[in-house]
Amino acid sequence: MNAYNAASDVSNPRVGLKLADIPAHDPFVVADGATQTYYLYTGGSPKLNGMERYGVLAYKSRDLAEWEGPYVVFTIPDGVWANPLHGAWAPEVHAYGGRYYLFVTLHNNDRKLAGEGYGGYPLQWRGTAVAVSDSLDGPFELVKKNAPIVSEQLMTLDGSLFIDDEGKPWMVYCHEWVQTGDGTVEAVRLNAELTDSEAEPVHLFNGSEAPWDNGEHSPDGSKSVYVTDGCQLYLTSGNRLIMLWSTYDKGSYVQTIARSQTGKLEGPWEQLEPLVYDDSGHGMLFRTFQQDWMLILHAPFRMPDSRCKLYEMTDTGETFIVKSSRRDLDGSEIVSAVE
């Protein structure tokens, strides 16, 4: 099977898988109460999963310890703005309006943008697309086919759905450091159907606002760069608005957290101490069927070595903190959390 792992071969879904068996990046879990099933979504690729084109995979579990899959829930179709052979990152699935909406970052490396990118990377079309289905199992179909949700002139990624106090939908996303140098987290209002944005983006914070020096500094004295990834929003039991996001610390991926000082999406946002170090990040929170908070993230960053790690979390009312690593579920050997 050459480059890809048998546990991720889409032509042969398997049962009894452990998270340690599954190469995965940017994991997202939906706990479906109707079927008492956990759905784990992650990107799928030709090289790692034996697919003909990039897309999104799902694995299923009843107990978070044993999984079955992978099942293909989305593939990039022909005739859209994204190239089916250029990647699918950071899938999320959200229930909204009686249907399920997939947010996934797609690419077209052949559609160049003006200017030069930081770090020697080219500027090209990259942005979050939205697809819809009536089932968590898919298939999901793109709702906007000619361009990403945010302007194609902006290299953006990791879009996430947020519903404000008035019931209005927003997409919170990262503006790529490759284009900005200092990566940002931003938000844009969506229309009621989630088919497009309907206002100009709102700036939330810069990557350089992390409480430690998370920049990559070139020895030649050129401008430092700062990464923003994986923005996710949650409310604590004390009604505090919290955002998970990821960046780097001394060249290693890190899962960190911020809090809105006003409780509003617009902030201002204060940066709190990171949750997990040790080349770990792009995490999200979910509640188990026993109503316990869990954090899932991937570590290390590099694929195909990356695996999902689970942490039991505590909702303090003011924020979320790591309670314990769940090595019994994910099979990890190193506790990397900062409690």
MARDO-389105 format. One record per residue (C-alpha): residue in three letters; x, y, z. Coordinates in steps of 0.1 Angstrom, whole numbers, padded with zeros to 4 digits, always signed. Example, Ala and Ser with C-alpha at 12.3 -4.5 7.8 and 13.67 -1.06 7.14 Angstrom:
ALA+0123-0045+0078/SER+0137-0011+0071/
This chain:
MET+0000+0000+0000/ASN+0031+0022-0003/ALA+0028+0056+0014/TYR-0006+0052+0032/ASN-0016+0033+0063/ALA-0040+0004+0061/ALA-0061+0020+0089/SER-0068+0049+0066/ASP-0075+0031+0033/VAL-0109+0042+0020/SER-0113+0011-0001/ASN-0113-0011+0030/PRO-0130+0005+0061/ARG-0121-0014+0093/VAL-0135-0019+0127/GLY-0117-0020+0160/LEU-0093+0009+0152/LYS-0075+0029+0179/LEU-0068+0065+0175/ALA-0031+0056+0175/ASP-0038+0036+0143/ILE-0052+0065+0123/PRO-0031+0092+0107/ALA-0051+0124+0112/HIS-0047+0162+0111/ASP-0070+0189+0123/PRO-0095+0166+0140/PHE-0131+0176+0146/VAL-0156+0155+0166/VAL-0194+0156+0165/ALA-0212+0138+0193/ASP-0245+0127+0177/GLY-0270+0122+0206/ALA-0296+0106+0183/THR-0274+0076+0175/GLN-0250+0078+0205/THR-0222+0079+0180/TYR-0190+0100+0178/TYR-0180+0112+0144/LEU-0143+0121+0138/TYR-0137+0142+0107/THR-0103+0147+0091/GLY-0088+0154+0057/GLY-0083+0127+0032/SER-0057+0125+0004/PRO-0046+0103-0025/LYS-0012+0096-0010/LEU-0023+0087+0025/ASN-0058+0073+0019/GLY-0058+0058-0016/MET-0083+0084-0028/GLU-0085+0097-0064/ARG-0088+0133-0052/TYR-0087+0152-0019/GLY-0117+0152+0004/VAL-0129+0146+0039/LEU-0131+0113+0059/ALA-0152+0102+0088/TYR-0145+0076+0115/LYS-0172+0065+0140/SER-0171+0053+0176/ARG-0195+0046+0204/ASP-0169+0050+0232/LEU-0140+0071+0219/ALA-0117+0040+0223/GLU-0126+0019+0192/TRP-0133+0034+0158/GLU-0145+0022+0125/GLY-0137+0037+0091/PRO-0126+0056+0071/TYR-0157+0066+0052/VAL-0156+0093+0025/VAL-0181+0120+0032/PHE-0168+0147+0007/THR-0146+0149-0023/ILE-0137+0180-0042/PRO-0157+0179-0075/ASP-0147+0190-0109/GLY-0157+0224-0122/VAL-0153+0244-0090/TRP-0128+0270-0079/ALA-0106+0245-0060/ASN-0083+0220-0076/PRO-0093+0184-0065/LEU-0055+0175-0063/HIS-0044+0205-0042/GLY-0056+0196-0007/ALA-0085+0197+0018/TRP-0077+0210+0053/ALA-0094+0214+0087/PRO-0129+0199+0081/GLU-0156+0208+0106/VAL-0193+0197+0106/HIS-0219+0219+0123/ALA-0257+0213+0127/TYR-0275+0244+0115/GLY-0311+0250+0104/GLY-0319+0213+0104/ARG-0290+0203+0081/TYR-0253+0197+0085/TYR-0227+0221+0071/LEU-0191+0211+0064/PHE-0165+0239+0066/VAL-0132+0229+0048/THR-0102+0248+0036/LEU-0095+0242-0001/HIS-0068+0253-0025/ASN-0060+0261-0061/ASN-0022+0265-0064/ASP-0025+0274-0101/ARG-0045+0306-0094/LYS-0018+0330-0083/LEU-0022+0362-0064/ALA-0002+0393-0068/GLY+0029+0399-0046/GLU+0054+0377-0028/GLY+0046+0355+0001/TYR+0065+0354+0034/GLY+0088+0324+0041/GLY+0094+0319+0004/TYR+0058+0305-0001/PRO+0038+0316-0031/LEU+0005+0335-0029/GLN-0024+0316-0044/TRP-0061+0308-0039/ARG-0067+0293-0005/GLY-0099+0296+0016/THR-0128+0279+0034/ALA-0156+0264+0014/VAL-0190+0254+0028/ALA-0208+0222+0018/VAL-0242+0208+0030/SER-0258+0175+0037/ASP-0288+0161+0054/SER-0267+0135+0072/LEU-0235+0134+0092/ASP-0224+0106+0069/GLY-0226+0129+0038/PRO-0222+0132+0010/PHE-0217+0170+0013/GLU-0223+0193-0016/LEU-0206+0227-0021/VAL-0230+0256-0017/LYS-0207+0281-0035/LYS-0187+0268-0064/ASN-0170+0298-0080/ALA-0149+0311-0050/PRO-0143+0306-0013/ILE-0165+0323+0013/VAL-0140+0350+0020/SER-0126+0370-0009/GLU-0103+0349-0031/GLN-0078+0377-0029/LEU-0072+0369+0007/MET-0053+0337+0017/THR-0075+0324+0045/LEU-0080+0290+0062/ASP-0096+0271+0091/GLY-0130+0287+0089/SER-0154+0278+0118/LEU-0191+0285+0124/PHE-0201+0308+0152/ILE-0237+0319+0161/ASP-0239+0352+0179/ASP-0264+0363+0207/GLU-0289+0374+0180/GLY-0288+0341+0162/LYS-0267+0354+0133/PRO-0241+0332+0117/TRP-0205+0341+0114/MET-0174+0324+0101/VAL-0143+0329+0123/TYR-0111+0321+0104/CYS-0074+0327+0101/HIS-0058+0351+0076/GLU-0027+0332+0064/TRP+0007+0344+0077/VAL+0021+0336+0043/GLN+0002+0367+0030/THR+0002+0389+0061/GLY+0035+0381+0079/ASP+0017+0385+0112/GLY-0012+0360+0109/THR-0046+0372+0122/VAL-0079+0358+0134/GLU-0108+0374+0118/ALA-0146+0370+0115/VAL-0172+0377+0088/ARG-0209+0377+0088/LEU-0226+0350+0067/ASN-0260+0351+0051/ALA-0287+0330+0067/GLU-0282+0301+0042/LEU-0244+0300+0048/THR-0238+0303+0011/ASP-0217+0335+0012/SER-0204+0364+0034/GLU-0225+0395+0036/ALA-0202+0421+0052/GLU-0166+0430+0054/PRO-0143+0410+0078/VAL-0138+0421+0114/HIS-0103+0418+0128/LEU-0101+0400+0162/PHE-0064+0397+0170/ASN-0029+0391+0156/GLY-0007+0361+0161/SER+0020+0382+0176/GLU-0003+0389+0206/ALA+0005+0355+0221/PRO+0018+0358+0257/TRP+0052+0345+0246/ASP+0076+0351+0217/ASN+0060+0328+0191/GLY+0076+0345+0161/GLU+0099+0330+0135/HIS+0129+0353+0134/SER+0152+0353+0104/PRO+0189+0357+0112/ASP+0192+0383+0084/GLY+0170+0407+0104/SER+0140+0406+0080/LYS+0105+0409+0094/SER+0094+0382+0118/VAL+0064+0360+0110/TYR+0036+0347+0133/VAL+0013+0318+0126/THR-0025+0316+0134/ASP-0043+0283+0130/GLY-0074+0264+0141/CYS-0097+0290+0157/GLN-0127+0275+0176/LEU-0152+0292+0199/TYR-0170+0280+0230/LEU-0190+0294+0260/THR-0180+0284+0295/SER-0206+0277+0322/GLY-0199+0313+0334/ASN-0209+0326+0299/ARG-0173+0335+0290/LEU-0165+0334+0253/ILE-0134+0314+0247/MET-0114+0307+0216/LEU-0090+0279+0210/TRP-0062+0286+0184/SER-0028+0273+0176/THR+0006+0288+0168/TYR+0042+0279+0174/ASP+0065+0281+0204/LYS+0103+0277+0197/GLY+0094+0261+0164/SER+0070+0236+0179/TYR+0032+0236+0174/VAL+0012+0246+0205/GLN-0025+0246+0215/THR-0034+0279+0231/ILE-0065+0298+0242/ALA-0079+0333+0243/ARG-0109+0350+0261/SER-0131+0378+0250/GLN-0130+0406+0276/THR-0165+0417+0267/GLY-0181+0383+0260/LYS-0187+0395+0224/LEU-0170+0381+0192/GLU-0155+0415+0185/GLY-0135+0413+0218/PRO-0111+0427+0227/TRP-0094+0393+0232/GLU-0070+0385+0259/GLN-0044+0358+0254/LEU-0042+0331+0281/GLU-0015+0306+0289/PRO-0013+0276+0264/LEU-0031+0244+0271/VAL-0008+0218+0255/TYR+0028+0221+0241/ASP+0049+0193+0226/ASP+0042+0199+0189/SER+0004+0196+0195/GLY-0024+0217+0182/HIS-0054+0225+0160/GLY-0077+0212+0188/MET-0114+0215+0194/LEU-0137+0209+0224/PHE-0167+0186+0226/ARG-0189+0171+0252/THR-0192+0133+0257/PHE-0225+0116+0261/GLN-0217+0117+0299/GLN-0215+0155+0295/ASP-0178+0157+0302/TRP-0157+0182+0283/MET-0130+0168+0261/LEU-0102+0183+0240/ILE-0090+0165+0208/LEU-0060+0177+0189/HIS-0032+0163+0167/ALA+0004+0156+0175/PRO+0030+0158+0162/PHE+0024+0183+0134/ARG+0040+0164+0106/MET+0020+0138+0086/PRO+0018+0108+0084/ASP+0031+0106+0120/SER+0003+0129+0133/ARG-0023+0112+0156/CYS-0053+0124+0176/LYS-0047+0130+0213/LEU-0075+0133+0239/TYR-0076+0153+0271/GLU-0103+0156+0297/MET-0110+0192+0304/THR-0124+0213+0333/ASP-0148+0242+0327/THR-0139+0266+0355/GLY-0166+0291+0345/GLU-0138+0316+0335/THR-0120+0293+0310/PHE-0112+0257+0302/ILE-0081+0240+0316/VAL-0066+0205+0311/LYS-0076+0180+0338/SER-0058+0149+0325/SER-0045+0132+0294/ARG-0066+0103+0283/ARG-0039+0080+0272/ASP-0063+0051+0279/LEU-0083+0063+0249/ASP-0057+0076+0224/GLY-0027+0054+0232/SER-0003+0083+0236/GLU+0028+0077+0256/ILE+0038+0112+0267/VAL+0018+0136+0288/SER+0024+0170+0273/ALA-0003+0191+0290/VAL+0003+0221+0311/GLU-0023+0221+0339/
